[in-house]
Amino acid sequence: MSEDESVLAFPVAPGGVPAELLEGVEALLFAAGEPVGIQPLAEALEADPDEVRQAIRIVEQRRRESGVMLERIGSGWQLRTAVRFAAPIHRLLGTRPARLSRPALEVLAIIAWKQPVTRTDIDKTRGVDSGGVLKTLLDRGLVRTAGRSVDPGRPLLYRTTQAFLELFSLPDLASLPTLEERAELVRGQAPVAEE
Amino acid sequence: MELQRAADALAIGSTESADGSAFVVLTSVFDGPLDLLLHIVRRDGIDLAHLEIARIADAYLLWLDRMRALDLSVAGDWLVMAATLVHLKALALLPRPPLAQDEEEVDPAEELAAQLRAHALARAGAEELESRPQVGREIAVRPRDASFAGQAPVAAEVDVFGLLDVLFDVLSREAAPPPHITFDQRERPDPETCCRRVLGLVPAVGDTAALVPLLRELPTKAVRVVTFIGVLEMARVGWIGVSQQEHLGPIEVVRLVEDSAIDMTRMLGHAGAASEDEHEELPS
């Protein structure tokens, strides 16, 4: 019986994590808005980081079928609405979907897959001047300068930022897929119709 | 991707029926010459590993002619690529001089193929990014809760000795004689001119201007000070508003009244009275 009592006093969720911790993780992530790492969560909750990690795993699992999902973005975790509610959310808020221009996406792609790169690398790959686009991306905080190349003239190097991972829902840069297949560079293959 | 397909269709269509009667729709079909080359390579199923320069050069030049015939402006980039292709084509036709001993043969076609491959990858990358769920497009996230707005204490990494250093620094500063201050008003800025300059930046009611860049542009410290006081004074009498949207954000000046409602004497009474002091020196 004594075992039962302890269960009543400290409700334990499946996975061996106190329910209090699961709820705490949700509350903190809701309040923070932006992605938060395991360590700051553990410190704020005065809990063991391993337990917080376990709690996040359970919350992530539970939220998978809900309207607000828990996702890993960069080095942290963030609550985000499910993609299927995009249209009603825009209707409710009276907003339009924000879109990046084609050139902006291309410059971002070159930096994301090849970083660090110089401005010359970007221009050469695109075959057109990308100065203006690059400036916009820097202003939006999607890319940043990261030191200088050892090439003559020591040109600036560019990298993507945490904001880039956030915008494109990426846990890390390693999650970017290889592009050869999409680029239709397989020998003799006809262009695949895009959906 | 709809646009891209339409663009491809347009490009092919104009290549095949260039009698000039076609209805021309201008879209940003190709961002640059590499886009066009890539299109040609894909359309004709050309293998990048064995790039046929002559075939690509001909197709490219044909397209350039069509662009001119359709009165599309052709930017310099496009002509540079045309020249490069013609050059490569000529190289391919001519016998090559023997290479020097330590010289490595660089196939120009291979170089172009590498550039095209990199370009195709960049475009694929752009499509990949475009296809991902994006914040602001498919996904909403909360901003950091603004109602919990209390300032976080600033944590300084200072130990006891660091604090003592600061204390001694302050104490020794106290011991130093007060600085010799001189008020030099020989070139006294005119308050009215300063105020008019600010109002000139916000000519109509509701116009806004950023305060800090405005002040920074002014030539001397004295003019900046007088302009700043002028801004405060005009805000006090209600001609302009001063606002800041967010903590540490830019400070904006907004005009609230028409020119006709502005009576400089009303304000300059204060400014005039305040500037009666003559050129004076404070003894140390």
Interface residues (C-beta under 8 A of the other chain):
Chain A: F30 A31 A32 G33 E34 Q78 L79 R80 T81 V83 A86 I89 P97 A98 R99 L100 R102 P103 L105 E106 L108 A109 I110 A112 W113 K124 T125 R126 G127 V128 E166 L167 F168 S169 L170 L176 P177 L179 E180 R182 A183 E184 L185 R187 G188 A190 P191 A193 E194 E195
Chain B: M1 Q4 R5 S28 D31 G32 P33 L34 D35 R42 R43 G45 D47 L48 A49 D77 M81 Q115 R117 A118 H119 A120 L121 A122 R123 A124 G125 A126 E127 E128 L129 E130 R132 P133 Q134 V135 G136 R137 E138 I139 A140 V141 R142 P143 R144 D145 F148
